[in-house]
Amino acid sequence: MDHAYVGPQSSPEEIRALLDSRRADIASEGCEVRELADNAELCRVTAQAISEGKVIGWFQGRMEWGPRALGNRSILGDPRRADMKEILNAKIKRRESFRPFAPSILREAVSEWFEQDDDVPFMMEVFQVREAKRKLVPATTHADGSGRLQTVHRETNPLYHQLISEFFRLTSVPMVLNTSFNENEPVVCKPQEALDCFLRTKMDVLVLGNHFIARK
């Protein structure tokens, strides 16, 4: 088993129909909806938003099976920002201050950023961040210098890998902060749950399939 993307998924038609049916709710929150033409543009625009400190709800493909959000039902942020944990907790999570957020890192960059080099596709192991790198990614480095990483492989999640690669191109940091897409309910499964969570919280952007929904 080399990936956990075996849960439900929704078609582009289902997502489009949902957004059409909730147009008034989306407009009342001051949001703008854009349908992006291809994955390259989707990843470029999303990576740019992450690099600007925005909090992104990322809903793609089949839901992950298991205890961790692995880049298909995730909330994403900029690991370089020391205040990102506080931003996430203020806008959405309301978690205890001592609980760290996790880094999703390109598999090919693990050895440069962590003291161990191994596959951790299910975010179930903790490695020490290299000391020289810790100050670069304070949002995903715990007080003891560790990170509960997820290694992202091009073969098993090409879109998430492409997004992180685009963020790497912009920032020279080959990882994003990743936490589960929920507020205090179970992780969202269906598009309507993702949209409800986005509208109910202060999340900045929802990427629902190839639709980019942003608060103005």
mmCIF file of the C-alpha atoms, coordinates in Angstrom:
data_MODEL
# 
_entry.id   MODEL 
# 
loop_
_atom_site.group_PDB 
_atom_site.id 
_atom_site.type_symbol 
_atom_site.label_atom_id 
_atom_site.label_alt_id 
_atom_site.label_comp_id 
_atom_site.label_asym_id 
_atom_site.label_entity_id 
_atom_site.label_seq_id 
_atom_site.pdbx_PDB_ins_code 
_atom_site.Cartn_x 
_atom_site.Cartn_y 
_atom_site.Cartn_z 
_atom_site.occupancy 
_atom_site.B_iso_or_equiv 
_atom_site.pdbx_formal_charge 
_atom_site.auth_seq_id 
_atom_site.auth_comp_id 
_atom_site.auth_asym_id 
_atom_site.auth_atom_id 
_atom_site.pdbx_PDB_model_num 
ATOM 1   C CA . MET A 1 1   ? 0.000   0.000  0.000   1.00 0.00 ? 1   MET A CA 1 
ATOM 2   C CA . ASP A 1 2   ? 1.775   3.147  -1.162  1.00 0.00 ? 2   ASP A CA 1 
ATOM 3   C CA . HIS A 1 3   ? -1.078  5.673  -0.890  1.00 0.00 ? 3   HIS A CA 1 
ATOM 4   C CA . ALA A 1 4   ? -4.354  6.212  0.967   1.00 0.00 ? 4   ALA A CA 1 
ATOM 5   C CA . TYR A 1 5   ? -6.429  7.958  -1.725  1.00 0.00 ? 5   TYR A CA 1 
ATOM 6   C CA . VAL A 1 6   ? -9.214  5.387  -1.838  1.00 0.00 ? 6   VAL A CA 1 
ATOM 7   C CA . GLY A 1 7   ? -12.209 7.335  -0.502  1.00 0.00 ? 7   GLY A CA 1 
ATOM 8   C CA . PRO A 1 8   ? -15.119 9.048  -2.266  1.00 0.00 ? 8   PRO A CA 1 
ATOM 9   C CA . GLN A 1 9   ? -14.645 11.642 -4.973  1.00 0.00 ? 9   GLN A CA 1 
ATOM 10  C CA . SER A 1 10  ? -16.901 14.107 -6.767  1.00 0.00 ? 10  SER A CA 1 
ATOM 11  C CA . SER A 1 11  ? -17.117 14.887 -10.457 1.00 0.00 ? 11  SER A CA 1 
ATOM 12  C CA . PRO A 1 12  ? -16.506 18.355 -11.904 1.00 0.00 ? 12  PRO A CA 1 
ATOM 13  C CA . GLU A 1 13  ? -20.192 18.451 -12.834 1.00 0.00 ? 13  GLU A CA 1 
ATOM 14  C CA . GLU A 1 14  ? -21.241 17.834 -9.226  1.00 0.00 ? 14  GLU A CA 1 
ATOM 15  C CA . ILE A 1 15  ? -18.943 20.592 -7.983  1.00 0.00 ? 15  ILE A CA 1 
ATOM 16  C CA . ARG A 1 16  ? -20.175 23.026 -10.634 1.00 0.00 ? 16  ARG A CA 1 
ATOM 17  C CA . ALA A 1 17  ? -23.811 22.257 -9.766  1.00 0.00 ? 17  ALA A CA 1 
ATOM 18  C CA . LEU A 1 18  ? -23.116 22.821 -6.066  1.00 0.00 ? 18  LEU A CA 1 
ATOM 19  C CA . LEU A 1 19  ? -21.515 26.200 -6.696  1.00 0.00 ? 19  LEU A CA 1 
ATOM 20  C CA . ASP A 1 20  ? -24.400 27.234 -8.940  1.00 0.00 ? 20  ASP A CA 1 
ATOM 21  C CA . SER A 1 21  ? -26.933 26.260 -6.271  1.00 0.00 ? 21  SER A CA 1 
ATOM 22  C CA . ARG A 1 22  ? -25.036 28.165 -3.532  1.00 0.00 ? 22  ARG A CA 1 
ATOM 23  C CA . ARG A 1 23  ? -24.280 31.265 -5.565  1.00 0.00 ? 23  ARG A CA 1 
ATOM 24  C CA . ALA A 1 24  ? -26.189 33.577 -3.197  1.00 0.00 ? 24  ALA A CA 1 
ATOM 25  C CA . ASP A 1 25  ? -24.442 32.198 -0.089  1.00 0.00 ? 25  ASP A CA 1 
ATOM 26  C CA . ILE A 1 26  ? -21.033 32.595 -1.728  1.00 0.00 ? 26  ILE A CA 1 
ATOM 27  C CA . ALA A 1 27  ? -21.798 36.167 -2.845  1.00 0.00 ? 27  ALA A CA 1 
ATOM 28  C CA . SER A 1 28  ? -23.058 37.133 0.630   1.00 0.00 ? 28  SER A CA 1 
ATOM 29  C CA . GLU A 1 29  ? -19.598 36.272 2.014   1.00 0.00 ? 29  GLU A CA 1 
ATOM 30  C CA . GLY A 1 30  ? -17.952 38.569 -0.525  1.00 0.00 ? 30  GLY A CA 1 
ATOM 31  C CA . CYS A 1 31  ? -16.352 35.717 -2.452  1.00 0.00 ? 31  CYS A CA 1 
ATOM 32  C CA . GLU A 1 32  ? -15.290 35.544 -6.069  1.00 0.00 ? 32  GLU A CA 1 
ATOM 33  C CA . VAL A 1 33  ? -15.374 32.221 -7.983  1.00 0.00 ? 33  VAL A CA 1 
ATOM 34  C CA . ARG A 1 34  ? -12.955 31.469 -10.812 1.00 0.00 ? 34  ARG A CA 1 
ATOM 35  C CA . GLU A 1 35  ? -12.824 28.272 -12.824 1.00 0.00 ? 35  GLU A CA 1 
ATOM 36  C CA . LEU A 1 36  ? -9.195  27.739 -13.806 1.00 0.00 ? 36  LEU A CA 1 
ATOM 37  C CA . ALA A 1 37  ? -8.322  26.186 -17.124 1.00 0.00 ? 37  ALA A CA 1 
ATOM 38  C CA . ASP A 1 38  ? -5.708  23.594 -16.185 1.00 0.00 ? 38  ASP A CA 1 
ATOM 39  C CA . ASN A 1 39  ? -3.699  22.132 -13.327 1.00 0.00 ? 39  ASN A CA 1 
ATOM 40  C CA . ALA A 1 40  ? -0.660  24.299 -14.017 1.00 0.00 ? 40  ALA A CA 1 
ATOM 41  C CA . GLU A 1 41  ? -2.654  27.502 -13.566 1.00 0.00 ? 41  GLU A CA 1 
ATOM 42  C CA . LEU A 1 42  ? -4.500  26.064 -10.565 1.00 0.00 ? 42  LEU A CA 1 
ATOM 43  C CA . CYS A 1 43  ? -1.233  25.223 -8.811  1.00 0.00 ? 43  CYS A CA 1 
ATOM 44  C CA . ARG A 1 44  ? 0.413   28.511 -9.769  1.00 0.00 ? 44  ARG A CA 1 
ATOM 45  C CA . VAL A 1 45  ? -2.452  30.640 -8.414  1.00 0.00 ? 45  VAL A CA 1 
ATOM 46  C CA . THR A 1 46  ? -2.818  28.534 -5.266  1.00 0.00 ? 46  THR A CA 1 
ATOM 47  C CA . ALA A 1 47  ? 0.915   28.518 -4.510  1.00 0.00 ? 47  ALA A CA 1 
ATOM 48  C CA . GLN A 1 48  ? 0.979   32.287 -4.904  1.00 0.00 ? 48  GLN A CA 1 
ATOM 49  C CA . ALA A 1 49  ? -1.889  32.631 -2.410  1.00 0.00 ? 49  ALA A CA 1 
ATOM 50  C CA . ILE A 1 50  ? -0.097  30.376 0.097   1.00 0.00 ? 50  ILE A CA 1 
ATOM 51  C CA . SER A 1 51  ? 3.087   32.437 -0.290  1.00 0.00 ? 51  SER A CA 1 
ATOM 52  C CA . GLU A 1 52  ? 1.062   35.568 0.530   1.00 0.00 ? 52  GLU A CA 1 
ATOM 53  C CA . GLY A 1 53  ? 0.052   34.100 3.894   1.00 0.00 ? 53  GLY A CA 1 
ATOM 54  C CA . LYS A 1 54  ? -3.457  33.072 2.918   1.00 0.00 ? 54  LYS A CA 1 
ATOM 55  C CA . VAL A 1 55  ? -5.169  30.013 4.418   1.00 0.00 ? 55  VAL A CA 1 
ATOM 56  C CA . ILE A 1 56  ? -6.297  27.598 1.722   1.00 0.00 ? 56  ILE A CA 1 
ATOM 57  C CA . GLY A 1 57  ? -8.917  24.854 1.811   1.00 0.00 ? 57  GLY A CA 1 
ATOM 58  C CA . TRP A 1 58  ? -7.723  22.254 -0.727  1.00 0.00 ? 58  TRP A CA 1 
ATOM 59  C CA . PHE A 1 59  ? -10.331 19.695 -1.881  1.00 0.00 ? 59  PHE A CA 1 
ATOM 60  C CA . GLN A 1 60  ? -9.180  17.347 -4.649  1.00 0.00 ? 60  GLN A CA 1 
ATOM 61  C CA . GLY A 1 61  ? -9.741  13.835 -5.978  1.00 0.00 ? 61  GLY A CA 1 
ATOM 62  C CA . ARG A 1 62  ? -10.418 10.875 -3.731  1.00 0.00 ? 62  ARG A CA 1 
ATOM 63  C CA . MET A 1 63  ? -10.552 11.390 0.003   1.00 0.00 ? 63  MET A CA 1 
ATOM 64  C CA . GLU A 1 64  ? -7.729  9.962  2.104   1.00 0.00 ? 64  GLU A CA 1 
ATOM 65  C CA . TRP A 1 65  ? -8.430  6.854  4.174   1.00 0.00 ? 65  TRP A CA 1 
ATOM 66  C CA . GLY A 1 66  ? -6.976  6.862  7.681   1.00 0.00 ? 66  GLY A CA 1 
ATOM 67  C CA . PRO A 1 67  ? -6.133  9.312  10.474  1.00 0.00 ? 67  PRO A CA 1 
ATOM 68  C CA . ARG A 1 68  ? -4.338  12.062 8.515   1.00 0.00 ? 68  ARG A CA 1 
ATOM 69  C CA . ALA A 1 69  ? -5.166  14.604 5.842   1.00 0.00 ? 69  ALA A CA 1 
ATOM 70  C CA . LEU A 1 70  ? -2.713  13.869 3.035   1.00 0.00 ? 70  LEU A CA 1 
ATOM 71  C CA . GLY A 1 71  ? -3.281  16.611 0.511   1.00 0.00 ? 71  GLY A CA 1 
ATOM 72  C CA . ASN A 1 72  ? -6.757  15.871 -0.850  1.00 0.00 ? 72  ASN A CA 1 
ATOM 73  C CA . ARG A 1 73  ? -8.858  17.125 2.094   1.00 0.00 ? 73  ARG A CA 1 
ATOM 74  C CA . SER A 1 74  ? -6.359  19.569 3.587   1.00 0.00 ? 74  SER A CA 1 
ATOM 75  C CA . ILE A 1 75  ? -6.015  23.108 4.844   1.00 0.00 ? 75  ILE A CA 1 
ATOM 76  C CA . LEU A 1 76  ? -2.724  24.556 3.618   1.00 0.00 ? 76  LEU A CA 1 
ATOM 77  C CA . GLY A 1 77  ? -0.549  27.422 4.810   1.00 0.00 ? 77  GLY A CA 1 
ATOM 78  C CA . ASP A 1 78  ? 2.917   28.941 4.513   1.00 0.00 ? 78  ASP A CA 1 
ATOM 79  C CA . PRO A 1 79  ? 5.436   27.089 6.734   1.00 0.00 ? 79  PRO A CA 1 
ATOM 80  C CA . ARG A 1 80  ? 7.799   30.093 6.662   1.00 0.00 ? 80  ARG A CA 1 
ATOM 81  C CA . ARG A 1 81  ? 5.499   32.277 8.773   1.00 0.00 ? 81  ARG A CA 1 
ATOM 82  C CA . ALA A 1 82  ? 6.145   32.147 12.508  1.00 0.00 ? 82  ALA A CA 1 
ATOM 83  C CA . ASP A 1 83  ? 2.591   33.382 13.101  1.00 0.00 ? 83  ASP A CA 1 
ATOM 84  C CA . MET A 1 84  ? 0.863   30.840 10.839  1.00 0.00 ? 84  MET A CA 1 
ATOM 85  C CA . LYS A 1 85  ? -0.142  28.608 13.754  1.00 0.00 ? 85  LYS A CA 1 
ATOM 86  C CA . GLU A 1 86  ? -1.867  31.566 15.427  1.00 0.00 ? 86  GLU A CA 1 
ATOM 87  C CA . ILE A 1 87  ? -3.517  32.572 12.134  1.00 0.00 ? 87  ILE A CA 1 
ATOM 88  C CA . LEU A 1 88  ? -4.895  29.063 11.608  1.00 0.00 ? 88  LEU A CA 1 
ATOM 89  C CA . ASN A 1 89  ? -6.171  28.816 15.154  1.00 0.00 ? 89  ASN A CA 1 
ATOM 90  C CA . ALA A 1 90  ? -7.793  32.254 14.993  1.00 0.00 ? 90  ALA A CA 1 
ATOM 91  C CA . LYS A 1 91  ? -9.452  31.654 11.617  1.00 0.00 ? 91  LYS A CA 1 
ATOM 92  C CA . ILE A 1 92  ? -10.436 27.999 11.848  1.00 0.00 ? 92  ILE A CA 1 
ATOM 93  C CA . LYS A 1 93  ? -8.882  25.459 14.163  1.00 0.00 ? 93  LYS A CA 1 
ATOM 94  C CA . ARG A 1 94  ? -8.983  26.902 17.715  1.00 0.00 ? 94  ARG A CA 1 
ATOM 95  C CA . ARG A 1 95  ? -6.501  24.223 18.799  1.00 0.00 ? 95  ARG A CA 1 
ATOM 96  C CA . GLU A 1 96  ? -4.293  24.209 21.869  1.00 0.00 ? 96  GLU A CA 1 
ATOM 97  C CA . SER A 1 97  ? -1.199  26.344 21.321  1.00 0.00 ? 97  SER A CA 1 
ATOM 98  C CA . PHE A 1 98  ? 1.229   23.466 21.953  1.00 0.00 ? 98  PHE A CA 1 
ATOM 99  C CA . ARG A 1 99  ? -0.133  21.293 19.131  1.00 0.00 ? 99  ARG A CA 1 
ATOM 100 C CA . PRO A 1 100 ? 2.097   21.526 16.035  1.00 0.00 ? 100 PRO A CA 1 
ATOM 101 C CA . PHE A 1 101 ? 1.047   21.577 12.395  1.00 0.00 ? 101 PHE A CA 1 
ATOM 102 C CA . ALA A 1 102 ? 2.622   19.207 9.900   1.00 0.00 ? 102 ALA A CA 1 
ATOM 103 C CA . PRO A 1 103 ? 4.815   19.744 6.816   1.00 0.00 ? 103 PRO A CA 1 
ATOM 104 C CA . SER A 1 104 ? 4.015   18.113 3.467   1.00 0.00 ? 104 SER A CA 1 
ATOM 105 C CA . ILE A 1 105 ? 7.382   17.946 1.706   1.00 0.00 ? 105 ILE A CA 1 
ATOM 106 C CA . LEU A 1 106 ? 8.472   16.833 -1.750  1.00 0.00 ? 106 LEU A CA 1 
ATOM 107 C CA . ARG A 1 107 ? 9.944   13.347 -1.366  1.00 0.00 ? 107 ARG A CA 1 
ATOM 108 C CA . GLU A 1 108 ? 13.073  14.342 -3.260  1.00 0.00 ? 108 GLU A CA 1 
ATOM 109 C CA . ALA A 1 109 ? 13.830  17.149 -0.761  1.00 0.00 ? 109 ALA A CA 1 
ATOM 110 C CA . VAL A 1 110 ? 13.569  15.172 2.509   1.00 0.00 ? 110 VAL A CA 1 
ATOM 111 C CA . SER A 1 111 ? 17.290  14.585 3.073   1.00 0.00 ? 111 SER A CA 1 
ATOM 112 C CA . GLU A 1 112 ? 18.086  18.290 2.671   1.00 0.00 ? 112 GLU A CA 1 
ATOM 113 C CA . TRP A 1 113 ? 15.556  19.370 5.306   1.00 0.00 ? 113 TRP A CA 1 
ATOM 114 C CA . PHE A 1 114 ? 15.384  16.453 7.764   1.00 0.00 ? 114 PHE A CA 1 
ATOM 115 C CA . GLU A 1 115 ? 18.022  14.421 9.597   1.00 0.00 ? 115 GLU A CA 1 
ATOM 116 C CA . GLN A 1 116 ? 16.504  11.170 8.282   1.00 0.00 ? 116 GLN A CA 1 
ATOM 117 C CA . ASP A 1 117 ? 15.751  10.275 4.674   1.00 0.00 ? 117 ASP A CA 1 
ATOM 118 C CA . ASP A 1 118 ? 12.831  7.912  4.286   1.00 0.00 ? 118 ASP A CA 1 
ATOM 119 C CA . ASP A 1 119 ? 9.329   7.541  2.869   1.00 0.00 ? 119 ASP A CA 1 
ATOM 120 C CA . VAL A 1 120 ? 6.589   8.811  5.206   1.00 0.00 ? 120 VAL A CA 1 
ATOM 121 C CA . PRO A 1 121 ? 3.569   8.919  2.878   1.00 0.00 ? 121 PRO A CA 1 
ATOM 122 C CA . PHE A 1 122 ? 1.001   8.538  5.673   1.00 0.00 ? 122 PHE A CA 1 
ATOM 123 C CA . MET A 1 123 ? 2.344   11.247 8.041   1.00 0.00 ? 123 MET A CA 1 
ATOM 124 C CA . MET A 1 124 ? 2.865   8.695  10.821  1.00 0.00 ? 124 MET A CA 1 
ATOM 125 C CA . GLU A 1 125 ? 6.494   9.387  11.795  1.00 0.00 ? 125 GLU A CA 1 
ATOM 126 C CA . VAL A 1 126 ? 8.383   12.278 13.343  1.00 0.00 ? 126 VAL A CA 1 
ATOM 127 C CA . PHE A 1 127 ? 11.843  13.300 12.094  1.00 0.00 ? 127 PHE A CA 1 
ATOM 128 C CA . GLN A 1 128 ? 14.176  16.003 13.361  1.00 0.00 ? 128 GLN A CA 1 
ATOM 129 C CA . VAL A 1 129 ? 14.372  19.073 11.116  1.00 0.00 ? 129 VAL A CA 1 
ATOM 130 C CA . ARG A 1 130 ? 17.974  19.915 10.277  1.00 0.00 ? 130 ARG A CA 1 
ATOM 131 C CA . GLU A 1 131 ? 19.070  22.612 12.686  1.00 0.00 ? 131 GLU A CA 1 
ATOM 132 C CA . ALA A 1 132 ? 20.093  25.042 9.960   1.00 0.00 ? 132 ALA A CA 1 
ATOM 133 C CA . LYS A 1 133 ? 16.626  24.775 8.392   1.00 0.00 ? 133 LYS A CA 1 
ATOM 134 C CA . ARG A 1 134 ? 14.469  25.189 11.487  1.00 0.00 ? 134 ARG A CA 1 
ATOM 135 C CA . LYS A 1 135 ? 14.358  28.977 11.379  1.00 0.00 ? 135 LYS A CA 1 
ATOM 136 C CA . LEU A 1 136 ? 13.171  28.818 7.756   1.00 0.00 ? 136 LEU A CA 1 
ATOM 137 C CA . VAL A 1 137 ? 10.011  26.817 8.542   1.00 0.00 ? 137 VAL A CA 1 
ATOM 138 C CA . PRO A 1 138 ? 8.924   27.821 12.060  1.00 0.00 ? 138 PRO A CA 1 
ATOM 139 C CA . ALA A 1 139 ? 5.254   27.059 11.442  1.00 0.00 ? 139 ALA A CA 1 
ATOM 140 C CA . THR A 1 140 ? 5.910   23.338 10.949  1.00 0.00 ? 140 THR A CA 1 
ATOM 141 C CA . THR A 1 141 ? 8.835   22.880 13.361  1.00 0.00 ? 141 THR A CA 1 
ATOM 142 C CA . HIS A 1 142 ? 7.851   21.782 16.862  1.00 0.00 ? 142 HIS A CA 1 
ATOM 143 C CA . ALA A 1 143 ? 9.486   23.159 20.006  1.00 0.00 ? 143 ALA A CA 1 
ATOM 144 C CA . ASP A 1 144 ? 11.805  20.127 20.131  1.00 0.00 ? 144 ASP A CA 1 
ATOM 145 C CA . GLY A 1 145 ? 12.993  20.674 16.549  1.00 0.00 ? 145 GLY A CA 1 
ATOM 146 C CA . SER A 1 146 ? 10.886  17.895 15.072  1.00 0.00 ? 146 SER A CA 1 
ATOM 147 C CA . GLY A 1 147 ? 8.303   17.697 12.309  1.00 0.00 ? 147 GLY A CA 1 
ATOM 148 C CA . ARG A 1 148 ? 5.610   15.076 11.678  1.00 0.00 ? 148 ARG A CA 1 
ATOM 149 C CA . LEU A 1 149 ? 6.187   15.048 7.975   1.00 0.00 ? 149 LEU A CA 1 
ATOM 150 C CA . GLN A 1 150 ? 4.307   13.701 4.995   1.00 0.00 ? 150 GLN A CA 1 
ATOM 151 C CA . THR A 1 151 ? 6.454   12.837 1.999   1.00 0.00 ? 151 THR A CA 1 
ATOM 152 C CA . VAL A 1 152 ? 4.619   13.737 -1.222  1.00 0.00 ? 152 VAL A CA 1 
ATOM 153 C CA . HIS A 1 153 ? 5.347   11.543 -4.218  1.00 0.00 ? 153 HIS A CA 1 
ATOM 154 C CA . ARG A 1 154 ? 4.736   12.552 -7.824  1.00 0.00 ? 154 ARG A CA 1 
ATOM 155 C CA . GLU A 1 155 ? 3.553   9.028  -8.659  1.00 0.00 ? 155 GLU A CA 1 
ATOM 156 C CA . THR A 1 156 ? 0.792   8.824  -6.023  1.00 0.00 ? 156 THR A CA 1 
ATOM 157 C CA . ASN A 1 157 ? -0.455  12.428 -5.841  1.00 0.00 ? 157 ASN A CA 1 
ATOM 158 C CA . PRO A 1 158 ? 0.730   14.329 -8.920  1.00 0.00 ? 158 PRO A CA 1 
ATOM 159 C CA . LEU A 1 159 ? -1.462  17.391 -8.340  1.00 0.00 ? 159 LEU A CA 1 
ATOM 160 C CA . TYR A 1 160 ? -0.367  17.940 -4.732  1.00 0.00 ? 160 TYR A CA 1 
ATOM 161 C CA . HIS A 1 161 ? 3.232   17.346 -5.785  1.00 0.00 ? 161 HIS A CA 1 
ATOM 162 C CA . GLN A 1 162 ? 2.797   19.932 -8.534  1.00 0.00 ? 162 GLN A CA 1 
ATOM 163 C CA . LEU A 1 163 ? 1.361   22.456 -6.077  1.00 0.00 ? 163 LEU A CA 1 
ATOM 164 C CA . ILE A 1 164 ? 4.262   22.049 -3.634  1.00 0.00 ? 164 ILE A CA 1 
ATOM 165 C CA . SER A 1 165 ? 6.720   22.196 -6.526  1.00 0.00 ? 165 SER A CA 1 
ATOM 166 C CA . GLU A 1 166 ? 5.213   25.504 -7.592  1.00 0.00 ? 166 GLU A CA 1 
ATOM 167 C CA . PHE A 1 167 ? 5.487   26.814 -4.020  1.00 0.00 ? 167 PHE A CA 1 
ATOM 168 C CA . PHE A 1 168 ? 9.126   25.639 -4.036  1.00 0.00 ? 168 PHE A CA 1 
ATOM 169 C CA . ARG A 1 169 ? 9.721   27.565 -7.251  1.00 0.00 ? 169 ARG A CA 1 
ATOM 170 C CA . LEU A 1 170 ? 8.320   30.734 -5.665  1.00 0.00 ? 170 LEU A CA 1 
ATOM 171 C CA . THR A 1 171 ? 9.951   30.474 -2.237  1.00 0.00 ? 171 THR A CA 1 
ATOM 172 C CA . SER A 1 172 ? 12.843  27.951 -2.351  1.00 0.00 ? 172 SER A CA 1 
ATOM 173 C CA . VAL A 1 173 ? 10.979  25.980 0.362   1.00 0.00 ? 173 VAL A CA 1 
ATOM 174 C CA . PRO A 1 174 ? 9.831   22.517 -0.871  1.00 0.00 ? 174 PRO A CA 1 
ATOM 175 C CA . MET A 1 175 ? 6.991   22.076 1.611   1.00 0.00 ? 175 MET A CA 1 
ATOM 176 C CA . VAL A 1 176 ? 3.670   23.506 2.733   1.00 0.00 ? 176 VAL A CA 1 
ATOM 177 C CA . LEU A 1 177 ? 1.919   23.418 6.077   1.00 0.00 ? 177 LEU A CA 1 
ATOM 178 C CA . ASN A 1 178 ? -0.827  20.791 5.989   1.00 0.00 ? 178 ASN A CA 1 
ATOM 179 C CA . THR A 1 179 ? -3.646  20.222 8.464   1.00 0.00 ? 179 THR A CA 1 
ATOM 180 C CA . SER A 1 180 ? -6.986  18.470 8.135   1.00 0.00 ? 180 SER A CA 1 
ATOM 181 C CA . PHE A 1 181 ? -9.839  20.213 6.352   1.00 0.00 ? 181 PHE A CA 1 
ATOM 182 C CA . ASN A 1 182 ? -12.297 20.717 9.196   1.00 0.00 ? 182 ASN A CA 1 
ATOM 183 C CA . GLU A 1 183 ? -13.129 23.100 11.999  1.00 0.00 ? 183 GLU A CA 1 
ATOM 184 C CA . ASN A 1 184 ? -14.246 20.893 14.909  1.00 0.00 ? 184 ASN A CA 1 
ATOM 185 C CA . GLU A 1 185 ? -16.260 18.343 12.923  1.00 0.00 ? 185 GLU A CA 1 
ATOM 186 C CA . PRO A 1 186 ? -14.893 15.232 11.139  1.00 0.00 ? 186 PRO A CA 1 
ATOM 187 C CA . VAL A 1 187 ? -12.703 15.911 8.116   1.00 0.00 ? 187 VAL A CA 1 
ATOM 188 C CA . VAL A 1 188 ? -14.823 17.085 5.189   1.00 0.00 ? 188 VAL A CA 1 
ATOM 189 C CA . CYS A 1 189 ? -15.699 14.367 2.700   1.00 0.00 ? 189 CYS A CA 1 
ATOM 190 C CA . LYS A 1 190 ? -18.128 15.921 0.219   1.00 0.00 ? 190 LYS A CA 1 
ATOM 191 C CA . PRO A 1 191 ? -17.902 19.227 -1.685  1.00 0.00 ? 191 PRO A CA 1 
ATOM 192 C CA . GLN A 1 192 ? -20.861 20.697 0.203   1.00 0.00 ? 192 GLN A CA 1 
ATOM 193 C CA . GLU A 1 193 ? -19.089 20.003 3.516   1.00 0.00 ? 193 GLU A CA 1 
ATOM 194 C CA . ALA A 1 194 ? -15.965 21.765 2.248   1.00 0.00 ? 194 ALA A CA 1 
ATOM 195 C CA . LEU A 1 195 ? -18.005 24.759 1.094   1.00 0.00 ? 195 LEU A CA 1 
ATOM 196 C CA . ASP A 1 196 ? -19.908 24.932 4.387   1.00 0.00 ? 196 ASP A CA 1 
ATOM 197 C CA . CYS A 1 197 ? -16.658 24.866 6.376   1.00 0.00 ? 197 CYS A CA 1 
ATOM 198 C CA . PHE A 1 198 ? -15.155 27.570 4.176   1.00 0.00 ? 198 PHE A CA 1 
ATOM 199 C CA . LEU A 1 199 ? -18.181 29.866 4.474   1.00 0.00 ? 199 LEU A CA 1 
ATOM 200 C CA . ARG A 1 200 ? -18.527 29.278 8.233   1.00 0.00 ? 200 ARG A CA 1 
ATOM 201 C CA . THR A 1 201 ? -14.885 30.056 9.066   1.00 0.00 ? 201 THR A CA 1 
ATOM 202 C CA . LYS A 1 202 ? -12.467 32.808 8.065   1.00 0.00 ? 202 LYS A CA 1 
ATOM 203 C CA . MET A 1 203 ? -10.563 30.704 5.544   1.00 0.00 ? 203 MET A CA 1 
ATOM 204 C CA . ASP A 1 204 ? -9.243  32.922 2.743   1.00 0.00 ? 204 ASP A CA 1 
ATOM 205 C CA . VAL A 1 205 ? -9.509  30.581 -0.259  1.00 0.00 ? 205 VAL A CA 1 
ATOM 206 C CA . LEU A 1 206 ? -11.292 27.359 -1.160  1.00 0.00 ? 206 LEU A CA 1 
ATOM 207 C CA . VAL A 1 207 ? -9.903  25.340 -4.060  1.00 0.00 ? 207 VAL A CA 1 
ATOM 208 C CA . LEU A 1 208 ? -12.716 22.958 -4.942  1.00 0.00 ? 208 LEU A CA 1 
ATOM 209 C CA . GLY A 1 209 ? -11.597 20.855 -7.870  1.00 0.00 ? 209 GLY A CA 1 
ATOM 210 C CA . ASN A 1 210 ? -10.555 23.413 -10.471 1.00 0.00 ? 210 ASN A CA 1 
ATOM 211 C CA . HIS A 1 211 ? -12.649 26.209 -8.918  1.00 0.00 ? 211 HIS A CA 1 
ATOM 212 C CA . PHE A 1 212 ? -10.765 28.904 -6.979  1.00 0.00 ? 212 PHE A CA 1 
ATOM 213 C CA . ILE A 1 213 ? -13.088 30.641 -4.497  1.00 0.00 ? 213 ILE A CA 1 
ATOM 214 C CA . ALA A 1 214 ? -11.538 33.622 -2.714  1.00 0.00 ? 214 ALA A CA 1 
ATOM 215 C CA . ARG A 1 215 ? -12.756 36.165 -0.221  1.00 0.00 ? 215 ARG A CA 1 
ATOM 216 C CA . LYS A 1 216 ? -12.254 39.634 -1.628  1.00 0.00 ? 216 LYS A CA 1 
# 
